[in-house]
Amino acid sequence: MDYKDLLKKAEAAREFAYAPYSKFKVGAALLTKDNLIFTGCNVENAAYGSTMCAERVCVYKAVSQGSRKFIAIAIHAGSHSATPCGECRQVLAEFGADIQVIMGGSSGFTVKSIVELLPCSFTLRTNEKKD
């Protein structure tokens, strides 16, 4: 699957976003090494700390279905590109520094690896290889 197709899946997922407070709807699509795709959208809550970003929705859905090896995640935020927040960057880094992050909107897209977006991620592992 190419990045444009993955971004289209993220754009479609964005339609389901629940963003009554910020009005900032985000969709994401996560591609696994098994060629599976998990989509998600942001879900806001009046208790702001309970809000969940689209990227983490994808990752948690994938992990809960048994997938832990990811190739890329596409993020679509409408007319402009948006980067993952710090929490989402850290969650993605848990599963691999080489995950490609496709950030796009109707005006095009950019691609960066998760290590480029979060060069000093936190880890409890020392010399272990991440699953």
C-alpha positions in Angstrom: 0.0 0.0 0.0 1.4 3.4 -0.8 1.3 6.4 1.4 -1.5 8.2 -0.5 -3.8 5.2 -0.1 -3.1 5.0 3.6 -3.8 8.8 3.9 -7.1 8.3 2.2 -8.1 5.7 4.8 -7.1 8.2 7.5 -9.2 10.9 5.8 -12.2 8.5 5.8 -11.7 7.7 9.5 -11.7 11.4 10.2 -15.4 11.5 9.4 -16.1 9.6 12.6 -14.2 11.9 14.9 -16.0 13.2 17.9 -14.7 16.7 18.5 -17.5 18.9 19.9 -15.1 21.1 21.9 -12.1 21.8 19.7 -13.8 21.2 16.4 -10.4 19.7 15.3 -11.2 16.4 13.7 -8.4 13.9 13.1 -8.3 10.5 11.4 -5.5 8.0 11.4 -4.7 4.7 9.6 -2.0 2.4 10.9 -0.3 -0.2 8.5 1.1 -3.3 10.1 3.9 -5.5 8.8 1.2 -8.2 8.2 -0.4 -5.7 5.8 -3.4 -5.1 8.1 -4.8 -1.6 8.5 -6.3 -0.2 11.7 -8.1 3.1 11.6 -9.1 5.5 14.3 -10.3 9.0 15.0 -10.0 11.4 17.9 -12.6 11.2 20.6 -13.0 14.2 22.9 -14.5 14.4 26.4 -15.7 17.2 28.6 -13.0 16.0 31.1 -10.2 16.9 28.7 -7.7 14.4 30.1 -10.0 11.6 29.0 -9.7 12.6 25.3 -8.0 10.1 23.0 -6.1 11.0 19.9 -6.7 9.2 16.6 -3.1 7.8 16.5 -3.4 6.1 19.9 -6.8 4.7 19.0 -5.2 3.0 16.0 -2.3 1.6 18.0 -4.5 0.3 20.8 -6.9 -1.3 18.4 -4.0 -3.0 16.6 -2.4 -4.3 19.8 -5.7 -5.5 21.2 -6.1 -7.6 18.0 -2.6 -9.1 18.3 -0.6 -6.8 16.0 2.6 -5.2 17.3 4.8 -4.6 14.3 4.0 -1.4 12.4 5.3 0.1 9.2 3.5 3.4 8.9 0.8 5.6 10.3 -1.1 8.2 8.3 -2.7 11.2 10.0 -5.3 13.4 8.3 -6.5 16.6 9.9 -8.5 18.3 7.1 -7.2 21.2 5.2 -3.8 21.3 6.8 -1.2 18.8 8.1 -0.9 18.0 11.7 1.9 16.2 13.6 1.2 13.6 16.4 1.2 15.0 19.9 4.0 14.0 22.3 2.0 11.2 23.9 1.2 9.7 20.5 4.9 10.0 19.5 5.9 8.1 22.7 3.3 5.4 22.1 4.4 4.9 18.5 8.1 4.9 19.6 7.3 2.0 21.9 6.7 -0.1 18.8 9.7 1.0 16.6 11.8 3.9 15.7 11.5 3.2 12.0 7.7 3.7 11.9 7.0 6.2 9.1 4.5 9.0 10.0 2.6 10.4 7.1 1.2 13.8 8.0 -1.2 15.2 5.5 -4.3 17.1 4.6 -5.9 18.3 1.4 -2.8 20.4 0.6 -0.4 17.4 0.4 1.7 15.4 2.9 5.1 15.0 4.5 6.8 11.8 5.8 9.1 11.5 8.8 10.2 8.5 10.9 9.1 8.4 14.5 12.7 8.8 15.6 12.8 12.1 13.7 9.7 13.3 15.5 10.9 12.0 18.9 14.7 11.6 18.9 15.0 10.9 22.6 12.1 8.7 23.4 11.7 7.3 26.9 12.4 3.6 27.4 12.7 1.1 30.2 14.6 -1.3 28.0 18.4 -1.1 27.8 19.9 -3.6 25.3 16.7 -5.5 24.5 15.3 -5.4 21.0 11.8 -4.0 21.0 9.1 -6.4 19.7 
